[in-house]
Amino acid sequence: MAAKVPLWHSYLQVIHSRESQRVAHFQKAENILLIVLEKVHEMDPRFTVDYSTNLEALTFALSAAEDEVDMQVPLCIDAGALLIQECSGEQSDSEKVTNGNYQMPRSCYLGVPKEATHLENWTKEDVFHVMDNTQSSGHIVPGKILCLLKELIVAAIVHCKCQSIIRPGEISAERLKEDNMQLPLLVSSGWKMICFNLVPVVRRKQGGPEPNLQERGFPQGSMSKILQAADFIPTSYYHWRYSTSRPILKLVQIVSTLKGYRLDSLRILDQVNHENWREEGKDTGLTSQHLKMVLLWATYFFPSPEDWINLEGSVYRLLVILLCCLANKTLPHFLYPEQNLFRRDGLDLSNLYVKVESFACSPGKFLKFHFITTEDMVCHQRDNGLKDLLHLPAEDKAYWDTAFFDMILNKFQMYQIKDAQRISAMSNILPKIKKTVDGAS
């Protein structure tokens, strides 16, 4: 008789069996999209084609849901010569990203210096707004660029269809009518339509603000490498913002090269989230982006390869951090922890916490592919004191550390670490936790 395959691995095998097919579907749709973007570039060389879409393919393959995929359209511009001008007034003050002594505006203008002699293509009326400024002659308007790119895409699609380069039904521009800071195109993968959100981007060789974090858990030099460039994408008609999407995806890609079950843990939680944690018929809920951020924090707090040699234990590394974030209604951005990624997402965090804790306490109920609605999966919060413990990092930042998460892992009986220093650190934190909890009761 064949050896019984553990439930965790059976669940993972099904996810893996679908992944290569999903990548093939992505690549087929991507090829059609690249044909259109090549025509756009031919009509207006200010828009270039980014063929290095391995990050986007990884994003699509890892997601259990048929999520939309962001695809950047880089602008052909000497971005280093542009002036990054902060938005004035209350908007600038409320949207700054603070990192140590460095402040970078989340919203800004990209100005063209008055003395610039090689940016003529970007001072034309179709993309430029003239301003009376001491340093710049005006600024490049993202809203105008989006309108121009939309017109070019429609013209490119019409040309490709007329020349029978793409077949009827392979691409739809219907959603371009939406008023967004990105341009959604539906492209056939041969199986179903994939939505690509096209985002014009200005890429500077100079990096963004340096993160506060050390490189614990990641290969040496990885942080500085991924931040060698800074991306600016539209945030309103006149304003751009610094985007961390590519650095985060590059870190996830780095995690994929490390030994152990790190990425498989993300796959499992993304599938469970898609099947059981998201509300039926609603777009709101935890996203793959939230879970990727949790994975990066788990890689940071559990840097030892010993933490990732067991599949079930690896999943719990992500779970304890996710539970802590849900309990405290705060998911810190990995590169800039001052930002709370839960702040503007309108999530029902209390309800999500109950669902995630229910999975953590009884995973066997969820490690199967269900053909019922999420309402049928009733989750009950257990009065086991776990949530009280998970609130501690909000009261004292010193708890936001490996020793604290080791203690939570131990509560789930998922701590099989032999490192003497780790065991000692966890032992030292227990009396402090007991004193805090007893004092609060």
N, C-alpha and C positions, 0 to 999 in steps of 0.2 A: 504494500500500500504506500502510495506517495506520501511523503511527509506533509503534515498540515501546514499550510502557509498562514502565518499570523494575520489577523484581521487588518492591522495597519498596513502591512505590505500588500495585501490583496487590494485594498482601496487605492494604494499608490500605483499598483500595476495597471489598474483601469485608467487612471489619469495619464500615465506614461503611454499607454497604448493609443490614446487619442492625440497625443502631442505632435507626433511627426506628421499626421494627417492635417492638423491645424496649421502647422508651419507651411506645408505644401499649399494649402488654401490661401494663406496669407501671401505667399510668393507669387501665386498666379494673379491675385488681385493687384499686388504691388507692381507687377510688370505692366498691367494696363494703365495704372496711374502714372508710371514713369513715362510712358509713351505720350500721355497728355502733357505732362510737365516739360518734356523735351520740346514739344511744339510751343508751349508758353515761352520757354527760353529763346527759341528761334524767333518768335515775334517780338520779344522784349528781353534783351540780354541782361537787363538789371535783375531779373529773377533767374536763379541758378537751380540746378538739379542736384540733390544730395543722394548719391548712390549708396552711401554707407548706412543702410537702414537696418543693420543687425540689431540695434537696440530696440527698434520698433517691433521687429520680428520676435525678439525675446519677450517683450511685453505682451504681445498677442498670444504667444504660446503658453505663457504662465497663467493667463487669466482663464478661469473656468467659464465666465460669462462671455457672451459675444460683445465685449466692450468696444467702444469706439477707440480708434488708434490715432494719436496725434502725429502728424507728419510735418516736419519743418521745411519751409521753402526759404533757403538762405538768400539774402540780398547781396548782389555783387557790389560791394562798397568797401572803401578803406575806413573801417569802423574806428580804428585807432585815432583818426583825425577828427572825429566828431566830438562835440562838447556834451557831456552829460549834465543837464541843467535840472536841478530839483524843482518840483512843482512848488509854487509859492503858497503861503497862507496855511490854513488849517489842514488842507489835504496833505500837504507835505509833512506836517508835524505828526499827523495820525498814521501815516503810512510808512514811516521810516523803519528800516530794519537795523536794530542796534546790535553790534557785535564788538564787545570790549569798547575801545575808544573809536571804533570805526563805525560811521553811520552811512548807510547807502539808501537812497530813496527807492521805495518800491515802485513809485510812479515818477516819471521824469520825462523831459523833452530831450530829443537828440538833435542838438543844434549844429549847423554848418558854420565853421569859422569864417569871418569876413575875408580873411586873407587866403582862404582855400582856393587852389587853382585846378584841382583834379577831381572835384565833386560836382561838375556841371550837370551831369545826368540826374543828380539828386536835388537840383534847385529849379527843376521844371515845375510848372504849375500843377501838373497831374499828381505830384507827390509832395509838394513843398508849400509851406506857409511863411510868407515874409513877415518879419518882426523887426521893430526898431530896438536893437539891443547893442550894448557896447562891445560885446565879444562876437556875437553871431549875426549873420544876415537873416536868419530865420531857422525854422526847424522842419525836419522830415515828419510828415503826418501819417501815423499808422492807419487812420481811417481812410485816407485817400489811397494808400497802398492796397488796402483790402478791397476797395471798390475797383481799382485797376486790375488787381489779380483776378477778381471774380469775372470781370469782362473778358480777360484773356483766357481764362479756363473755359468759359462758354464757347468762345470762338475756336479754341483748340479742339474741343469735343466735336463741334460741328464739322470742322475740317477733317478730323480723323474718321468720322462716320461717313462723310461724303466720299472720302478716298478709300473706304472699306478697310481702314487700318484697324479699327475696332468695330465689333459687330453690334447690332441693335440689342439693347438690354444689358450690355456689359458695364455701362456706367450711367449714372443718373445724377443730374444737377438740380433735382427738385428741391433739395434742402438748402441750396444756396440762397433761397428767398429769406431764410432766417436771418435776423439781425444779430450777428455775433461778432466776437473778436477772433473768430476762426471760420474757415470755409468748409462745411461738411460735404463730402462727395461719397455717394454710394457706389461701390465697385463690386462686380460679381467675382466670386472666388471659384465659380464652377459648382459650388454647393449652395451658397447663400450670399447675400450682399454684406460686404464689410464697409463700415463707415470710417473714412479717413478724414480727420479734421486737419485741414491744411492751415499752417500757422506761419506767416512771414516772420523771419527772425534776422536780427542784426547780430553778427558774431564778432566779438572783439578778442584779440589775442591776449590782452591783459585780462587777468582773472578777476573774479568778484572778491568780496570781503573774505578774509581768511577765517575759517571756522575755528571755534574755540576748542574743538575736540582734538585729542591726540589720535594716533593711528592704531590704537589697541584693537586687535582682532583682524586688522587688514594688513596686507603686505606693505613693507616700508616704502614710503614715497608715493603711495597711491593717492593720498589726499591732495598733495601739491600737484600731482599729475592731472587729476580730473578738474582742478580749478585753474588750469592754465588759460582757459578761455571763459568769457562771460557772454551769455545769450540775453538779448533784449527782445521781448515780444509785445504785441499790442495789449493794452489793458483798458483803453478807452479810445475815443476818436482821435484825441490829440496826444495821448500819453502812452509811453512804453513802461515796461517793468522788467527788472532783473528776474530771470527764470532759473530755477534750480532743477528743472526736469531732467536735463541731460546729465548733470553730475550725479544725481540720484540713480538714474538708470545705469550709468557707468559703474557705480559702486555695487549695484546688484549684479552686474555682469562680472565684476571682480569676485564677488561672493560665490558665483557659479563655478569659479575655478578652484575653490578651496575644497578640501576633502571633507567628507561627512554628509549629513542629511540636511544641511542648511536650506538649500533651494527646494528640496522635497518637502520640507516642513511648510514652506510657503505655499507650495502646490496644494497640499492637503487642506490647510486652513482656508485657502481661497475657494476650494471646492465646497467645503462645509459651509462657508459664508454664503456662497451662491445658492446652495440647496436649502439651508436651514435658518440663516441669520437675517437675510434680507426679507423685507415685507413683500408679500405677494402683490404684484401689480403696481409697485412703487419703485421709483428710481433711487430714493434715498436709502442709505445704509452704508455699512463699511464698504470701501472700494479696494481694488487691488493696490492703489497707491497708498492707502492707509497701511495695508498689510506689508507692503514693501518697506515702509518706514519702520515698522515693528521688527522686521527681519534685520535691518541695519542696526537697530539698537541691541537686538539679541546677539548679533555678531560682535558688537562692542563690549557688552557686559559679560559675554561668555567666550573669551578669546581662545580658550584651550581646545585643541582638537578632541580631547577627551569628552567634551560636552556634546559632541556631534556624532559620535560613533554608533549611537542607538537611535532608531527612527522615532520611537515613542517619546523618548527623553528629549530629542531635538525639537519635536513639536511643542512640548511643554516649555521649552526655553522661550518660544514666541508667545505662548499662552500667558505665562505669568506677567510678561511685560504688557501684553494687550489688556489683561484684566486690570492691572494697575492703572493704565491710561484711562480705561473706561470708568473705573471707580472714582478717579480724580477729575474726570471730564477734560483731560489734557493729554494730547499726543504731541510732544515736542518735535519740531523739525529736526532731522538728524544733523544737518550742517549748521543750523541756526536755532538752537533750542529755545530762544526767546519767543519764537513763533509757535502758537498752538494750532495745529492742523484741524482740531475739532471745532475751532471757534466759529467758523462761518458755514459749516456744512449742514446745519439744521438737523443733526442726528438725535434720535431718541436714545441717549447714551445709557439711561437707566434700564430700559428694556433690552438693549443690546448686552449690557453686563449680565443680566439674568440668563440670556441665551448662551453666552460664551462660558459662563460659570457652569451651566448645566452640561455643556459639552466636556469641560475640563473634569467634572466629577463623574460623568458617565459617558465616556467617548464611544463605547460599543454601540450605543443606541443610534449614533449618527454616522458611523463608518460603514455606510451602505448607501447605494444610490436609490433615492426615494422617487416614487412616482405619485406623490401626494403633495398637496399644497402645504406651505409652511404653517398655516393655521392649525393643521392637524398635528403638528409636532409641538405638543404642549411642554413649556419649560417652567419649572418652578425653582425659585431661589431657595437655597438651603440656609438655615440659620446655623452656620458653622463658624461664624466669626471671621471668615476670610475677608469679607469686604472691609471690616474695621481695620484689619491689618494693612490692606492695600491702600487705605487712605493716608497712611503714615508719610509717604514721600511728599504729599502736599503740605503737611505740617512741618516737616523737617527735611530739607533737600539732601541731608546726609544719608537718608535712607535710599535715595535714588542711586543705588550702587549694587555691585555684584553680590556682596554678602547678604543683602536684604532679599534679592531674588533667589539666592541659594536657599534661604530659609523658607521661602514660599514653595520652591521646588521640593524641599524636604517634607513640607506639609502634604504635598501631593504624592509623596513617596517616589519622587523622580530624581533624587539626589544620590548618584553613585559616583562621587568624585573622591579620589584618593589623595589629592593635593593637600599636604599638611597646612599650608598657609591659608587655603580656601576654607578648610574645615575650622581652623582657628578663628578666622575672621567671622564666620557664621556663628560660632560659639560665643564670641565676644559681643555680638549684636543682640543675642537672645535675651540677656538680662535687661538691656535697655528697652527692648520692645515690651517685655513683660511688665516692666515698671510703668511704661507709658500707657499700655492698655489697662492695667489695674487702676492707674490713677484717673483714667477717664471714666471708669465704670462706677 
